[in-house]
Amino acid sequence: MTFAHRPADVPAELVALTRRLGDPAADLVVLAEGNTSARLPGDRFAVKASGSRMDLAGAGDFVVGDLPELVDVLERGGTDQETLSRLLSAGPASRRSEAEAIRHSASIETLVHVVALAAGATWVAHTHPTAVVGLLAVEQARELWEAPLFPDEAVVLGEPVWVPYAAPGIALGVGVHAAVRERLDRDGAPPRLVLLGNHGIVALGDSAGEVETITTMAVKAARVRAVALGAGTPAPLAIAHARELAGRPDEAARRTLLGRTRT
């Protein structure tokens, strides 16, 4: 069985992160949008279940799955959406009501988390911030995000990976897999942020605090772009300078401090 409903295995820190990101005041998600995940011992991971709200999440709103089996789905290809839906279900649907079946199934966006965790992340947060999605839903979206506009954006976000719009499920998972694999081949390390055209963002990190910091900075970066576009033509930092900033030891140390989980 790929997924199981095991609330006792879900880290309390994952639940707390999910509720913070789901806070309506943060405007990162509404209703049942968005999902989070964390790697567990033994090549397993916990991911928010389908249909559950992030702001109201408890340990029972997550399912635990086996990472290698879903990585294999992406690597071998040929899986259709119906087969994926069965793989995302936790246990025999015949034994549960329709509502229970949804609550005990992994999110349809789980493959995005699989890609991120397989690439080296241990924590993943996928959200749909209004400020960011607005700038991912214009014709110039990719160009708008090609280079950072201010130093902290370069330090915290690095160089985001761009993925054109794809339907959530198999198509989205395959698109993210290809883009992240290309970045891994180039840099030997995964990106910290994935931008999903017309959809949202994915933050990859080594801690709950880090993915929250990346998400927050992505929102600021979107707002800065909106202000810059309203005032004139954005003037991005040179890519070489941005890479130099992000790679400086003092900035790397500061990035670690910024990624500490709030208490």
Salt bridges, closest charged atoms under 4 A:
ASP9 OD2 - ARG44 NH1 3.09
GLU33 OE2 - HIS128 ND1 3.55
ASP43 OD1 - ARG39 NH1 3.53
ASP55 OD2 - ARG53 NH2 2.90
ASP61 OD1 - ARG103 NE 3.34
ASP72 OD2 - ARG76 NH1 2.41
GLU75 OE2 - HIS177 NE2 3.79
GLU75 OE2 - ARG181 NH2 2.69
GLU82 OE2 - ARG86 NH1 3.52
GLU109 OE1 - HIS126 NE2 3.23
GLU109 OE2 - HIS128 NE2 3.95
GLU109 OE2 - HIS199 NE2 2.86
ASP152 OD1 - ARG254 NH2 2.54
GLU153 OE2 - ARG225 NH2 2.82
GLU159 OE1 - ARG186 NH2 3.36
GLU159 OE2 - ARG243 NE 2.59
ASP187 OD2 - ARG183 NE 3.90
ASP187 OD1 - ARG186 NE 2.72
GLU212 OE1 - ARG20 NH2 2.88
GLU212 OE2 - ARG262 NH2 2.66
ASP250 OD2 - ARG248 NH2 2.81
GLU251 OE2 - ARG248 NH2 3.99
GLU251 OE1 - ARG254 NH2 2.87
